[in-house]
């Protein structure tokens, strides 16, 4: 007649909650609109893109206007040293100048570098967007795992409380030793502390999801029991690696950074080359003299000046050579960063591929462990009732079942995350993958 509280609590935890529950796509939509990390990546992408406009702007006609007004005091002296009269002269200058760069190889190189930098930041933003899929799912499933852990901890506490009460009652009627009471109480007190820790972990997991979505966490839909256990497709780790090296957004961003560094070297070397520019200027100067009550004016006429300017660098104190060397070092740094990124992506892809395969086996093994743990607990309790098992055996059986349930919950959630991270590493993750995971919820 005794009801197994642990098994009942675990069964209830698998049931969907009443009322509307938030699913993974709901969390993603909130994160897409409110996540500051993604917003920062978007702002950086837009800011870097403006560098293309700025690099192009220096190659287009430059029109400037100028206006100036100057005044100079004047005077005349008599033979005895006294001033006969005082006045001043004024000059007004009005002009407009149009400049156009004709030949400047550094400007073309800088424009190419700006394009590459913008492309690199576009890829970085795409990587941030893909990472948002994984971050949201990780935070979402962390809440589910923590909720399960709290259920297990409470069920564990209740089971130990029942065992403690039973041991105490049997001791009072002389059916067991006081050692059983002490053992049961020790396990029960430890279980209470574990419940408190599990509650704190759940609270922090909810805050982690709120940090991404910007909204408090409500009831979340849980992962259904019939979880698909399909291996990666294609079933070839090398194929996943080759796909990752071609389409991984972080690798692409590093490749564009190397291109930008190459163009920067060209821009620095162009500092040794002559430049040619043209200019057209039109304006006039007007000067007049004011002396006492008389004004003498001279109205200037408009004049136009057209010119070509060739600038030939001869010596700049070694600055140009230094900029070339600096650009080469920066290119080498970008190449090393690319190689490091490529190696990390290869490692991550192979690791996630193997993790998916191992995760499938772990889920199956943990499920079998739960079934065995439940049967072992039933048998141990029955043996305790007839005197063939000790209270310590019952306590250990409860602990074994709880650990098996916890491992089963963690392995199920981790398998889904490994599948997403494998696609992220290969650069193929998109919203459809989120929809697939969302379809596994209930």
MOJOKA-V468697 format. One record per backbone hydrogen bond with DSSP energy under -0.5 kcal/mol. NH is the residue of the N-H (numbers start at 1). CO is the residue of the C=O. If there is no record, write none. Layout:
BEGIN
nh	co
NH	CO
NH	CO
END
This chain:
BEGIN
nh	co
5	3
8	4
9	5
10	6
11	7
12	8
13	9
14	10
14	11
15	12
22	219
27	23
28	24
29	25
30	26
31	27
32	28
33	29
34	30
35	31
39	35
40	36
41	37
42	38
43	39
44	40
45	41
46	42
47	43
48	44
49	45
50	46
51	48
52	49
53	49
54	50
55	51
56	52
57	53
58	54
59	56
60	57
62	99
63	61
64	62
64	97
66	95
68	93
70	91
72	89
74	87
76	85
78	82
81	78
84	76
85	76
87	74
88	290
89	72
90	288
91	70
92	286
93	68
94	284
95	66
96	282
97	64
98	280
99	62
99	97
100	278
102	276
103	276
107	104
108	104
109	105
110	106
111	107
112	108
113	109
114	110
115	111
116	112
117	113
118	114
119	115
120	116
121	117
122	118
123	119
124	120
125	121
126	122
127	123
128	124
129	125
130	126
131	127
132	128
133	129
134	130
135	131
136	132
137	133
138	134
139	135
140	136
141	137
142	138
143	139
144	140
145	141
146	142
147	143
148	144
149	145
150	146
151	147
152	148
153	149
154	150
155	151
156	152
157	153
158	154
159	155
160	156
161	157
162	158
163	159
164	160
165	161
166	162
167	163
168	164
169	165
170	166
171	167
172	168
173	169
174	171
175	170
176	170
180	177
181	177
182	178
183	179
184	180
185	181
186	182
187	183
188	184
189	185
190	186
191	187
192	188
193	189
194	190
195	191
196	192
197	193
198	194
199	195
200	196
201	197
202	198
203	199
204	200
205	201
206	202
207	203
208	204
209	205
210	206
211	207
212	208
212	209
213	209
214	210
221	22
224	440
227	225
236	234
240	236
241	237
242	238
243	239
244	240
245	241
246	242
247	243
248	244
252	248
253	249
254	250
255	251
256	252
257	253
258	254
259	255
260	256
261	257
262	258
263	259
264	260
265	261
266	262
267	263
268	264
269	265
270	266
271	268
272	269
273	270
275	311
276	103
277	309
278	100
279	307
280	98
281	305
282	96
283	303
284	94
286	92
287	298
288	90
289	296
290	88
291	289
291	294
292	86
294	291
296	289
297	295
298	287
300	298
303	283
305	281
307	279
309	277
311	275
311	309
312	310
313	311
319	316
322	318
323	319
324	320
325	321
326	322
327	323
328	324
329	325
330	326
331	327
332	328
333	329
334	330
335	331
336	332
337	333
338	334
339	335
340	336
341	337
342	338
343	339
344	340
345	341
346	342
347	343
348	344
349	345
350	346
351	347
352	348
353	349
354	350
355	351
356	352
357	353
358	354
359	355
360	356
361	357
362	358
363	359
364	360
365	361
366	362
367	363
368	364
369	365
370	366
371	367
372	368
373	369
374	370
375	371
376	372
377	373
378	374
379	375
380	376
381	377
382	378
383	379
384	380
385	381
386	382
387	383
387	384
388	383
389	383
394	390
395	391
396	392
397	393
398	394
399	395
400	396
401	397
402	398
403	399
404	400
405	401
406	402
407	403
408	404
409	405
410	406
411	407
412	408
413	409
414	410
415	411
416	412
417	413
418	414
419	415
420	416
421	417
422	418
423	419
424	420
425	421
426	422
427	423
427	424
428	423
429	423
433	430
434	430
435	431
436	432
437	433
438	434
439	435
440	437
441	438
442	222
END
